[in-house]
């Protein structure tokens, strides 16, 4: 049987073995950051696309309004010419 360790005499104490255990840190923080970056990029892409579609829509409305204005001017000129012919001016 083994003798109990004597704290007054460290040489008499039995040798001990120390094991250091280091837990492996997961990379879940990196994965979360990567997912957030991808989500932000996707949101930015869709936001820019919506801005582009609004610009295209506004340009189409402007073109249509210009065409209506030009048609109204042509119609006004035609009516004025017809009135001049009727009145003989």
N, CA, C and O atoms as a MOPAC input file, in Angstrom:
PM7 MOZYME 1SCF
protein

 N      0.82900 1    -1.17600 1     0.00000 1
 C      0.00000 1     0.00000 1     0.00000 1
 C      0.88100 1     1.25000 1     0.00000 1
 O      1.99000 1     1.24400 1     0.53400 1
 N      0.36700 1     2.31900 1    -0.60700 1
 C      1.13500 1     3.53900 1    -0.75900 1
 C      1.03800 1     4.39100 1     0.49700 1
 O      0.00000 1     4.44000 1     1.15700 1
 N      2.14300 1     5.06100 1     0.81400 1
 C      2.14100 1     5.93100 1     1.97800 1
 C      1.51700 1     7.26100 1     1.60900 1
 O      1.67100 1     7.71600 1     0.47500 1
 N      0.81500 1     7.90000 1     2.53800 1
 C      0.23800 1     9.21400 1     2.25300 1
 C      1.34100 1    10.24500 1     2.04400 1
 O      2.43100 1    10.12900 1     2.60400 1
 N      1.04400 1    11.24700 1     1.23600 1
 C      2.02200 1    12.28300 1     0.92000 1
 C      2.29400 1    13.13100 1     2.14200 1
 O      1.38800 1    13.44300 1     2.91600 1
 N      3.53100 1    13.49300 1     2.30400 1
 C      3.93100 1    14.33200 1     3.41400 1
 C      4.14400 1    15.74000 1     2.86400 1
 O      5.10300 1    15.96500 1     2.12500 1
 N      3.25900 1    16.71100 1     3.21200 1
 C      3.39200 1    18.05000 1     2.66500 1
 C      4.68000 1    18.74800 1     3.09400 1
 O      5.11700 1    19.68300 1     2.42400 1
 N      5.29200 1    18.32000 1     4.18200 1
 C      6.52600 1    18.95400 1     4.63500 1
 C      7.70800 1    18.52100 1     3.77800 1
 O      8.70700 1    19.23500 1     3.69800 1
 N      7.60600 1    17.36700 1     3.14300 1
 C      8.70500 1    16.85500 1     2.33700 1
 C      8.20000 1    16.64000 1     0.90200 1
 O      7.65300 1    15.57600 1     0.61000 1
 N      8.36700 1    17.62700 1    -0.01000 1
 C      7.83900 1    17.48400 1    -1.36800 1
 C      8.50700 1    16.35400 1    -2.13100 1
 O      7.89700 1    15.79600 1    -3.04300 1
 N      9.71900 1    16.00200 1    -1.79400 1
 C     10.38700 1    14.91700 1    -2.50200 1
 C      9.71700 1    13.59200 1    -2.20800 1
 O      9.78600 1    12.66600 1    -3.01700 1
 N      9.07300 1    13.49300 1    -1.06600 1
 C      8.40200 1    12.25200 1    -0.69500 1
 C      7.03700 1    12.13900 1    -1.34800 1
 O      6.44100 1    11.06200 1    -1.34500 1
 N      6.53300 1    13.22700 1    -1.90700 1
 C      5.20900 1    13.20200 1    -2.54400 1
 C      5.29900 1    12.41000 1    -3.84400 1
 O      6.31400 1    12.46300 1    -4.53800 1
 N      4.25000 1    11.68400 1    -4.17100 1
 C      4.27200 1    10.92700 1    -5.42300 1
 C      4.24900 1    11.88100 1    -6.62600 1
 O      3.67600 1    12.96800 1    -6.55400 1
 N      4.86400 1    11.46900 1    -7.70500 1
 C      4.89500 1    12.28600 1    -8.92300 1
 C      3.48900 1    12.35500 1    -9.52300 1
 O      2.76000 1    11.36500 1    -9.56700 1
 N      3.14500 1    13.52700 1    -9.97100 1
 C      1.82000 1    13.69700 1   -10.59200 1
 C      1.99200 1    14.02200 1   -12.06400 1
 O      3.04200 1    14.49800 1   -12.49600 1
 N      0.96200 1    13.76100 1   -12.80900 1
 C      0.97300 1    14.02900 1   -14.24600 1
 C     -0.12000 1    15.05500 1   -14.52600 1
 O     -1.28100 1    14.85000 1   -14.17000 1
 N      0.25500 1    16.14400 1   -15.15600 1
 C     -0.70700 1    17.20000 1   -15.45900 1
 C     -1.03400 1    17.15500 1   -16.94600 1
 O     -0.14600 1    17.17500 1   -17.79900 1
 N     -2.31700 1    17.09300 1   -17.23100 1
 C     -2.77000 1    17.10100 1   -18.62000 1
 C     -3.53200 1    18.38900 1   -18.86900 1
 O     -4.47100 1    18.71700 1   -18.14500 1
 N     -3.12400 1    19.10900 1   -19.88900 1
 C     -3.81700 1    20.34500 1   -20.25400 1
 C     -4.73600 1    20.03000 1   -21.42300 1
 O     -4.30100 1    19.55600 1   -22.47200 1
 N     -5.99500 1    20.30000 1   -21.21700 1
 C     -6.98800 1    20.03900 1   -22.26000 1
 C     -7.44800 1    21.37500 1   -22.81100 1
 O     -7.95700 1    22.22000 1   -22.07500 1
 N     -7.26900 1    21.55800 1   -24.08600 1
 C     -7.73800 1    22.77500 1   -24.74500 1
 C     -8.89100 1    22.39500 1   -25.64900 1
 O     -8.76300 1    21.58400 1   -26.56600 1
 N    -10.01000 1    23.00500 1   -25.35800 1
 C    -11.18200 1    22.71400 1   -26.18200 1
 C    -11.05600 1    23.44100 1   -27.51400 1
 O    -10.63400 1    24.59500 1   -27.58400 1
 N    -11.42700 1    22.74400 1   -28.53800 1
 C    -11.37400 1    23.33900 1   -29.87000 1
 C    -12.51700 1    24.33400 1   -29.99300 1
 O    -13.67600 1    24.02100 1   -29.72000 1
 N    -12.16500 1    25.52400 1   -30.40500 1
 C    -13.19600 1    26.54300 1   -30.60000 1
 C    -13.81400 1    26.32000 1   -31.96000 1
 O    -13.12100 1    26.08100 1   -32.94900 1
 N    -15.11000 1    26.40100 1   -31.99100 1
 C    -15.80300 1    26.23800 1   -33.25900 1
 C    -15.67400 1    27.47300 1   -34.12200 1
 O    -15.31700 1    28.54800 1   -33.64100 1
 N    -15.96600 1    27.31200 1   -35.39200 1
 C    -15.90500 1    28.44100 1   -36.32100 1
 C    -17.29800 1    28.98800 1   -36.58500 1
 O    -17.54700 1    29.58200 1   -37.63400 1
 N    -18.20200 1    28.79200 1   -35.64100 1
 C    -19.58000 1    29.25600 1   -35.85200 1
 C    -19.64900 1    30.77600 1   -35.92300 1
 O    -20.51700 1    31.30800 1   -36.61500 1
 N    -18.78300 1    31.48300 1   -35.24400 1
 C    -18.77100 1    32.94500 1   -35.32400 1
 C    -18.44400 1    33.41300 1   -36.72600 1
 O    -19.06200 1    34.34900 1   -37.23300 1
 N    -17.47700 1    32.76900 1   -37.35500 1
 C    -17.11600 1    33.11000 1   -38.73700 1
 C    -18.27700 1    32.81900 1   -39.67800 1
 O    -18.55600 1    33.60300 1   -40.58600 1
 N    -18.95000 1    31.70100 1   -39.46500 1
 C    -20.08300 1    31.32900 1   -40.32600 1
 C    -21.20600 1    32.34400 1   -40.18000 1
 O    -21.81400 1    32.73500 1   -41.17700 1
 N    -21.48900 1    32.76900 1   -38.97500 1
 C    -22.55000 1    33.75500 1   -38.74700 1
 C    -22.19200 1    35.07500 1   -39.42500 1
 O    -23.04200 1    35.68800 1   -40.07100 1
 N    -20.96600 1    35.51100 1   -39.28700 1
 C    -20.54000 1    36.76200 1   -39.92600 1
 C    -20.63200 1    36.64100 1   -41.44500 1
 O    -21.06800 1    37.57600 1   -42.11700 1
 N    -20.22500 1    35.50200 1   -41.98600 1
 C    -20.30400 1    35.29300 1   -43.43300 1
 C    -21.75700 1    35.33400 1   -43.90400 1
 O    -22.05000 1    35.91700 1   -44.94700 1
 N    -22.66400 1    34.72500 1   -43.15100 1
 C    -24.08300 1    34.74400 1   -43.52500 1
 C    -24.65400 1    36.15600 1   -43.46500 1
 O    -25.45200 1    36.53800 1   -44.32200 1
 N    -24.25800 1    36.92700 1   -42.47100 1
 C    -24.73400 1    38.31000 1   -42.36800 1
 C    -24.22900 1    39.12900 1   -43.55000 1
 O    -24.97800 1    39.93000 1   -44.11100 1
 N    -22.98000 1    38.94000 1   -43.93100 1
 C    -22.42700 1    39.67300 1   -45.07700 1
 C    -23.16500 1    39.29700 1   -46.35700 1
 O    -23.49300 1    40.16900 1   -47.16200 1
 N    -23.42700 1    38.00900 1   -46.55100 1
 C    -24.15900 1    37.56500 1   -47.74500 1
 C    -25.56600 1    38.14900 1   -47.74700 1
 O    -26.05100 1    38.58500 1   -48.79100 1
 N    -26.22700 1    38.16400 1   -46.59300 1
 C    -27.57900 1    38.72700 1   -46.51300 1
 C    -27.56700 1    40.21900 1   -46.83600 1
 O    -28.45700 1    40.70800 1   -47.53200 1
 N    -26.57800 1    40.94000 1   -46.34200 1
 C    -26.48200 1    42.37100 1   -46.63900 1
 C    -26.22200 1    42.62000 1   -48.12100 1
 O    -26.78800 1    43.54400 1   -48.70600 1
 N    -25.37900 1    41.80800 1   -48.72000 1
 C    -25.11400 1    41.95000 1   -50.15400 1
 C    -26.37400 1    41.67100 1   -50.97000 1
 O    -26.66300 1    42.38300 1   -51.93300 1
 N    -27.12200 1    40.64000 1   -50.58900 1
 C    -28.35800 1    40.31700 1   -51.30700 1
 C    -29.37800 1    41.43900 1   -51.14600 1
 O    -30.04300 1    41.81500 1   -52.11000 1
 N    -29.50300 1    41.97200 1   -49.94100 1
 C    -30.44500 1    43.07300 1   -49.71400 1
 C    -30.04100 1    44.29400 1   -50.53500 1
 O    -30.89800 1    44.95700 1   -51.12000 1
 N    -28.75900 1    44.59300 1   -50.58200 1
 C    -28.28400 1    45.71800 1   -51.38900 1
 C    -28.55500 1    45.51500 1   -52.86500 1
 O    -28.92800 1    46.45200 1   -53.57100 1
 N    -28.36800 1    44.29000 1   -53.33000 1
 C    -28.62700 1    43.98300 1   -54.74600 1
 C    -30.09800 1    44.21600 1   -55.07900 1
 O    -30.41900 1    44.86400 1   -56.07500 1
 N    -30.99100 1    43.68700 1   -54.24200 1
 C    -32.41600 1    43.84800 1   -54.52000 1
 C    -32.85900 1    45.29800 1   -54.36700 1
 O    -33.75300 1    45.74800 1   -55.08400 1
 N    -32.24900 1    46.03000 1   -53.44800 1
 C    -32.57400 1    47.44600 1   -53.29900 1
 C    -32.17300 1    48.21500 1   -54.54800 1
 O    -32.92900 1    49.05400 1   -55.03900 1
 N    -30.97800 1    47.92700 1   -55.06300 1
 C    -30.52000 1    48.60500 1   -56.27800 1
 C    -31.39200 1    48.24300 1   -57.46900 1
 O    -31.68200 1    49.09000 1   -58.31400 1
 N    -31.80800 1    46.99100 1   -57.53500 1
 C    -32.68200 1    46.57200 1   -58.64000 1
 C    -34.01500 1    47.30600 1   -58.57000 1
 O    -34.55400 1    47.70600 1   -59.60100 1
 N    -34.54800 1    47.48600 1   -57.37200 1
 C    -35.82500 1    48.19700 1   -57.25200 1
 C    -35.64800 1    49.66000 1   -57.64300 1
 O    -36.54800 1    50.25300 1   -58.23800 1
 N    -34.50000 1    50.24600 1   -57.31500 1
 C    -34.23300 1    51.62200 1   -57.71400 1
 C    -34.14400 1    51.72100 1   -59.23600 1
 O    -34.66200 1    52.66600 1   -59.83200 1
 N    -33.48900 1    50.74900 1   -59.86000 1
 C    -33.37100 1    50.74800 1   -61.31900 1
 C    -34.73600 1    50.62500 1   -61.97500 1
 O    -35.01400 1    51.30400 1   -62.96400 1
 N    -35.59300 1    49.76200 1   -61.43300 1
 C    -36.91300 1    49.58500 1   -62.04000 1
 C    -37.75800 1    50.84600 1   -61.86800 1
 O    -38.56400 1    51.17100 1   -62.74000 1
 N    -37.58400 1    51.55500 1   -60.75900 1
 C    -38.30800 1    52.81800 1   -60.58000 1
 C    -37.82000 1    53.85900 1   -61.58100 1
 O    -38.61900 1    54.62900 1   -62.11500 1
 N    -36.53300 1    53.88700 1   -61.83300 1
 C    -35.98000 1    54.83900 1   -62.80300 1
 C    -36.51100 1    54.53000 1   -64.19800 1
 O    -36.88800 1    55.43900 1   -64.93800 1
 N    -36.54200 1    53.25300 1   -64.55600 1
 C    -37.06000 1    52.85300 1   -65.87000 1
 C    -38.53300 1    53.20900 1   -65.98000 1
 O    -38.98100 1    53.70800 1   -67.01300 1
 N    -39.29400 1    52.95000 1   -64.90700 1
 C    -40.72800 1    53.26500 1   -64.92300 1
 C    -40.93800 1    54.76900 1   -65.06700 1
 O    -41.77800 1    55.21000 1   -65.85100 1
 N    -40.17700 1    55.55300 1   -64.31100 1
 C    -40.31000 1    57.01100 1   -64.39700 1
 C    -39.94400 1    57.52300 1   -65.79100 1
 O    -40.58500 1    58.43700 1   -66.31100 1
 N    -38.91600 1    56.93300 1   -66.38900 1
 C    -38.52300 1    57.34100 1   -67.74100 1
 C    -39.62200 1    57.00600 1   -68.74400 1
 O    -39.88400 1    57.78700 1   -69.65900 1
 N    -40.26500 1    55.85500 1   -68.58000 1
 C    -41.35000 1    55.47200 1   -69.48900 1
 C    -42.53400 1    56.41900 1   -69.34300 1
 O    -43.15500 1    56.79600 1   -70.33600 1
 N    -42.84700 1    56.80200 1   -68.11400 1
 C    -43.95200 1    57.74200 1   -67.88600 1
 C    -43.61700 1    59.09800 1   -68.50200 1
 O    -44.47700 1    59.73100 1   -69.11400 1
 N    -42.38600 1    59.54000 1   -68.34400 1
 C    -41.96100 1    60.82000 1   -68.92300 1
 C    -42.05100 1    60.78600 1   -70.44400 1
 O    -42.53000 1    61.73700 1   -71.06000 1
 N    -41.59500 1    59.70100 1   -71.04700 1
 C    -41.68400 1    59.57100 1   -72.50700 1
 C    -43.13500 1    59.58500 1   -72.97200 1
 O    -43.46900 1    60.23400 1   -73.96300 1
 N    -43.99600 1    58.86700 1   -72.25300 1
 C    -45.41200 1    58.83900 1   -72.63000 1
 C    -46.02200 1    60.22800 1   -72.50700 1
 O    -46.79500 1    60.64000 1   -73.37200 1
 N    -45.68800 1    60.95100 1   -71.45100 1
 C    -46.22100 1    62.30400 1   -71.27500 1
 C    -45.71700 1    63.23000 1   -72.38300 1
 O    -46.47000 1    64.06500 1   -72.88300 1
 N    -44.46300 1    63.08700 1   -72.76200 1
 C    -43.92600 1    63.90000 1   -73.86500 1
 C    -44.64100 1    63.59200 1   -75.17500 1
 O    -44.93600 1    64.50100 1   -75.95100 1
 N    -44.91800 1    62.32800 1   -75.42300 1
 C    -45.62300 1    61.94800 1   -76.64700 1
 C    -47.04000 1    62.50400 1   -76.65200 1
 O    -47.52600 1    62.95800 1   -77.68800 1
 N    -47.70600 1    62.47100 1   -75.49700 1
 C    -49.05500 1    63.04400 1   -75.40600 1
 C    -48.98800 1    64.54500 1   -75.65900 1
 O    -49.83600 1    65.09500 1   -76.36100 1
 N    -47.98400 1    65.20900 1   -75.09300 1
 C    -47.82900 1    66.64800 1   -75.30400 1
 C    -47.57900 1    66.98000 1   -76.76500 1
 O    -48.15900 1    67.93000 1   -77.29000 1
 N    -46.72500 1    66.21200 1   -77.42900 1
 C    -46.46000 1    66.43900 1   -78.85100 1
 C    -47.71700 1    66.20200 1   -79.68600 1
 O    -47.99700 1    66.95200 1   -80.62100 1
 N    -48.46600 1    65.16400 1   -79.34900 1
 C    -49.71100 1    64.88200 1   -80.08200 1
 C    -50.71900 1    66.00200 1   -79.88000 1
 O    -51.42600 1    66.37700 1   -80.81500 1
 N    -50.79100 1    66.53700 1   -78.67000 1
 C    -51.72100 1    67.63700 1   -78.39800 1
 C    -51.31900 1    68.87900 1   -79.19000 1
 O    -52.18100 1    69.59600 1   -79.69600 1
 N    -50.02000 1    69.13500 1   -79.29900 1
 C    -49.56600 1    70.28900 1   -80.08700 1
 C    -49.90000 1    70.10100 1   -81.56700 1
 O    -50.32500 1    71.04900 1   -82.22700 1
 N    -49.71600 1    68.89900 1   -82.09200 1
 C    -50.05200 1    68.62600 1   -83.49100 1
 C    -51.55000 1    68.76700 1   -83.72000 1
 O    -51.98500 1    69.31900 1   -84.73100 1
 N    -52.34100 1    68.25900 1   -82.76400 1
 C    -53.79400 1    68.37700 1   -82.90000 1
 C    -54.21000 1    69.84100 1   -82.83900 1
 O    -55.07300 1    70.27500 1   -83.60200 1
 N    -53.60000 1    70.60300 1   -81.93700 1
 C    -53.91500 1    72.03400 1   -81.84000 1
 C    -53.56600 1    72.76200 1   -83.12100 1
 O    -54.32400 1    73.62000 1   -83.57600 1
 N    -52.42600 1    72.43000 1   -83.70700 1
 C    -52.01500 1    73.06500 1   -84.96400 1
 C    -52.97000 1    72.68800 1   -86.09000 1
 O    -53.31200 1    73.53300 1   -86.91700 1
 N    -53.40100 1    71.43700 1   -86.13100 1
 C    -54.33500 1    70.99900 1   -87.17200 1
 C    -55.67700 1    71.70100 1   -87.02200 1
 O    -56.28300 1    72.10600 1   -88.01500 1
 N    -56.14500 1    71.84800 1   -85.78700 1
 C    -57.42300 1    72.53400 1   -85.54800 1
 C    -57.30200 1    74.00100 1   -85.94100 1
 O    -58.22400 1    74.56600 1   -86.52900 1
 N    -56.17900 1    74.61400 1   -85.62200 1
 C    -55.96200 1    76.01500 1   -85.97700 1
 C    -55.93600 1    76.19200 1   -87.50300 1
 O    -56.50700 1    77.14900 1   -88.02600 1
 N    -55.28300 1    75.28100 1   -88.20500 1
 C    -55.25500 1    75.33700 1   -89.67400 1
 C    -56.65500 1    75.16000 1   -90.25500 1
 O    -57.03400 1    75.84300 1   -91.20700 1
 N    -57.41500 1    74.23800 1   -89.67300 1
 C    -58.78200 1    74.02100 1   -90.16300 1
 C    -59.63600 1    75.25400 1   -89.91600 1
 O    -60.44200 1    75.63200 1   -90.76700 1
 N    -59.46700 1    75.88700 1   -88.75500 1
 C    -60.24200 1    77.09300 1   -88.44700 1
 C    -59.85700 1    78.22000 1   -89.39300 1
 O    -60.71800 1    78.99200 1   -89.81700 1
 N    -58.58500 1    78.32600 1   -89.72700 1
 C    -58.13500 1    79.35800 1   -90.65900 1
 C    -58.74900 1    79.13100 1   -92.04600 1
 O    -59.11000 1    80.09200 1   -92.72500 1
 N    -58.86500 1    77.89500 1   -92.46000 1
 C    -59.45000 1    77.60300 1   -93.77000 1
 C    -60.93400 1    77.96100 1   -93.80000 1
 O    -61.45000 1    78.47400 1   -94.79200 1
 N    -61.61200 1    77.67100 1   -92.66400 1
 C    -63.05500 1    77.94800 1   -92.61900 1
 C    -63.29200 1    79.45300 1   -92.60900 1
 O    -64.18800 1    79.94000 1   -93.29900 1
 N    -62.52000 1    80.17900 1   -91.85200 1
 C    -62.72100 1    81.62500 1   -91.74900 1
 C    -62.04600 1    82.37600 1   -92.88800 1
 O    -62.29800 1    83.56500 1   -93.08100 1
 N    -61.20700 1    81.70600 1   -93.63100 1
 C    -60.57100 1    82.32200 1   -94.77100 1
 C    -59.36900 1    83.15900 1   -94.41600 1
 O    -58.97200 1    84.00300 1   -95.21800 1
 N    -58.78400 1    82.97700 1   -93.29300 1
 C    -57.61400 1    83.76800 1   -92.90500 1
 C    -56.35100 1    83.21000 1   -93.42700 1
 O    -55.28100 1    83.76800 1   -93.18200 1

